[in-house]
Amino acid sequence: MATRIAGADVQASQFLTDSFQRGLAHWNRERLEPTFPTADWQRVLDRDVRMQRLEGGFLEELREEVRAEAAAAPTDVEGFIAWFEDLKASGPGQHDALFPWLADVANLDQLRWFFEQEAAGEAGFDDLVAMTQVKLPTLPKLELARNYWDEMGRGNAKGMHGPMLDALVETLAVDPVIENTLWQSLCLANAMTAMATSRRYAWHSVGALGVIELTAPDRSAATARGLRRLGFSDKERRYFDLHAVLDIKHSEDWNREAIRPAVSEDPRRATAMAEGALIRLRCGQRCFEAYRAVLMA
């Protein structure tokens, strides 16, 4: 049976389901957690291999959704940069009605629910950047390092972006756990994690991370405006206020210092980065549609 997903007719999926995405999210959380050697490591390894095969099937299905559109992206440097930057205006999920509504209409409980979904589906941009940069060429690697250093507060714990998000979780008194999260939000985090942790999708991850920097500022600004309207202080809004401004520069730097030299060196990377960017945007689009169905019905 065909079902409508992100604007395209595709066959009903075994991967775009609540049960699969929850299972994958639990596996990702467990496998990425620092731990210690155990006596049953071979059994765990067998499980991980099975899960990696399923994860690969999931990501290949997401690639199939965007393959034709990504193949049409230019592979010369100037053409690709122009195509990529246009995603901010024309990419899937951009200018979604959810964000003006959050800024101007949503009440506190509605904003709390939205934030709980977003926080639970957060894959950790800093960790994704760190995993993606492994063995990249020098210039892209340096740009990802600079980006990571910003995420780390440039060595100051108070400036780290992750703890800022955690502080807002406490302020809003939400419980961002897998069990309370829509599968669409888990799908987004699972897709980002899959691209960052598998070297065969490393360039996909560069594109996906880059498109986050490109498109996040407007959404962050709208969320910050909603928090301000509801009486939250500058300190409490800091995470979203920061990303509304800082990610503009991050995007410019990423496109110039990571994407441009990567494509110049090997034009095939443009297609991979286009696929990664479109996967990220389509997963985001699914989230926005699902959130609107709950909040704005």
N, C-alpha and C positions, 0 to 999 in steps of 0.2 A: 504494500500500500504506500502511495506517495504522500509525503507530508511537506508542508511549506516551512522552510527554514531560511531565514535571512535573505528572503527575496528569490530563492531558487527552489524548484521542485526537485526533491531528492527522495530516495527510498528511505523508508523508516529505518532508523539507525539503532544499532545495539549499543552505541557509545554515547549518544546524546540522550541519556536517560538519567533519572534520579539515582537508581541503584548503582549504575556504573560509575558515575561521577563521585558519589560518596565513597565508594570503595577505593577509587583512585586517589581521592583526597586523603583518606586515612593512610594509604600506603605511602604517599609522598611525605606525609608528616612523620611517619615512623622511619622511613629510610634515610631522611635527611637529618634526623635528630642525632647529635653526637652521643655516642654510647661506648660500650666496651665489648671485647671479644666474648663470645658465648660458645658453649660446647656444641650447640646445634647450628653452627654457622652454615653448614652445607645445606641443611633444610631451608634456611632463610634464603640462601643464594638460589636454590631451585625456585622458590616462590618469586624472588625478584626477577628471574629470567622470564617466568610466565607473565608477570605483570608488565615487564618491558615489552613483551610481544603485544600485549593488549594495548599498552600505551602507544606503541608504534602504529597499530591499526587505527586507533583514535586520531592520531595526528595526520596520518595519511588520508583519512576521511575529511578532515578539515582542509587539507591541501587540495583535495579534489574539488571542494566547493569553490575555491578561489583560483584554481589553476589557469583557467582561460583568461580571467581578468589580469592576473599577474603576468601571463605570457605576453600580453599586449603592452606592458610597461617597457619604455625604452631601455636599452642596455648601454648607451653611451652616457658619459658622466653628466653632461649638462642636461640632457633629456631626462635622465632618471631622477636627478635632483628636483627638477621642475615637477615631474610626475609625483614624486614622493611628497613634496611640500604642498601640492594641491590636495592631498588626502585630508588636510585640515578643513578644507571647505567642502569636499565632495565625497569623502570616504564614508563607508557604512557607519551609521549611528551618530554622525556628526549633526550638531544642532538639534538634538533630540528634545522634544517638548518637556521631558522630565526635569531638566535642569532649571529653566525659568520658573517652573512650578515649585521646585524646591526653594529657589531663591525668594519667591514672592508670595507663596500660598501655603506651603506645607506647615502643619503644626508641629509641636515638639515631638509627639509620639511618632508621627510619620517620618520626621527627620531622623529620629533615633533608629527606627526600623531600617531605613535606607542605609545609615551608617553601619549598622550591625551587619548587613549583607556585604557591604563593601569591605569592612574590616576582616570578616571571616574569609572572604575571597582574595585577600591580599597575599600575594605570593612572596613579597619581600623584594622590592626593587634592588636593594643593595646586594642581596645574595644572588639574584638573577644576573646582575652585571658581573659580579665576581666569578660566577660559574661560566658565563659566556666568554670572558676575555682570555680564557686558557688557550695558549698557543696561537692567538691571533697575530697578524702581522704588526709591526712596530707602531705605525701611526694610529690605527684603530685601537690597539691595545693601550696606548698612552691616553687616548681620549676616554676610554672606559675607565681607566685608572683615575683620571681627574674627576669624572662623574662619581665614581665610588667614593673618592675622598670627600666630595661635597655631601654625599649621603651619610658619611661618617662624621659630619660636623667639623670637617677639617681637623680631626683629632680632639675635639671638645665634646664630651659626652652630652652636654646640654644642647648641642646643635645637631645631634644625630636625628635623622628623620624618623627612624623606626620608633624610638621612645616617644617622639612627639605624637605619633599615631596612638601608641599605647596610652599616653596620658589622656587623649581625647576619649578613648574607650572607657577609661575610669570616670571622666567627667560626665559622660552621657549615660553611664551605668548600663552599658549594653553587654551582652554575652555572646561574642562572636565565635560560635562553635559550629563545627561541620553539621551537626544534627539540626541546627536551626536555620541553615542556609539553603537558599534555592539552588537547584542543580546548575542553573545558568551561571551563577557566580562562581561555583566550584569549577565549572568547565573552563572559565577564563583563567583561573589560577592554575589549573591542571595543564592547560595548553602552554602557558608561559613557562611552567616548570619543565615540561617535556622538551621544549625547544632549548632551554638553557642547559639542561643536564645531559643532552645527547649531542655529541660532536657532529653527527651528520646533519643536525639542524642548527649549527652554530650561526650561520649567516642569516637563517630565518630569525633567530633570536635577536641579532643585531637590528634587523628591520622592525621586529615587534617592539623592542625596547625604545628604539628611535621614534616610533610612531606614538608611543605613550608620551614621550617628552613633547612631541609636536602638538598633540591634541588635548593634553591634560589641563593646560592653563585655564581655558574657558570654563571647564567643568569645575575645577577647583575654585575659581572665582565665584561661580554661582552658589556652590555649597557654602563658601565663606559668607556670602551675602545672606543666605538663609540663617546661618548661625548668628550673624550680627543682628538681624531682624528680631531674632528670638532672645536677644539679650546676652549672648556669650561674649566674654571679654577678648581683648586682643591676644592675650596669652592662650586662651582656650581655642581660639581660631587659628593659632599660629601655623599649624600643619598645612591647612588649606590656603591661607594667605601666602605662605612661603612658596608653595607650588604654583600658585597663580602667577607669580612673578619670575621665580628662579628657573622654572622649566622653559620659559621662552628663550633664555640664554643657553640653557642646556641643549635645546633643540638645534639652535643655530650652530653651536659647537659640534654637536653629534653629526649633523649633516656635513659640515665642512671637514672635520678632522677624522671621522670614522667612516662614513658612507662614501664620501668622494674618493679618498685614496683606495678604498677597498674595490670599488667598481673600476677605477682607473687601472688597477693591477689585474683584475679578472672580471670581465663583463658578466660572466655567469652568476656572479654574486648578486647582481641587480635583481635577477628573477627570483633568487632565493629570498632576498630581503623584501621584495614585493609580496611574495607569498606570506612571509612572516607578519608583515604589517597588516595585510588584509585579514589574516587569521585573527590577529589581535582585535582589529576593529569589528569584525563580524561577531566575535565572542562578546565584545562589549555591547554591540547592538542587541544581542539576545538578552543580555542583562537588563538593558534599559526597557525593552519591551516587557519583560517579565515584571520589573519593578512597577511600571505604569499599570500593569494589569491588577496589581495588588493595591497600589496607592491611589490611583486616579480613576478607578472604575466607577 
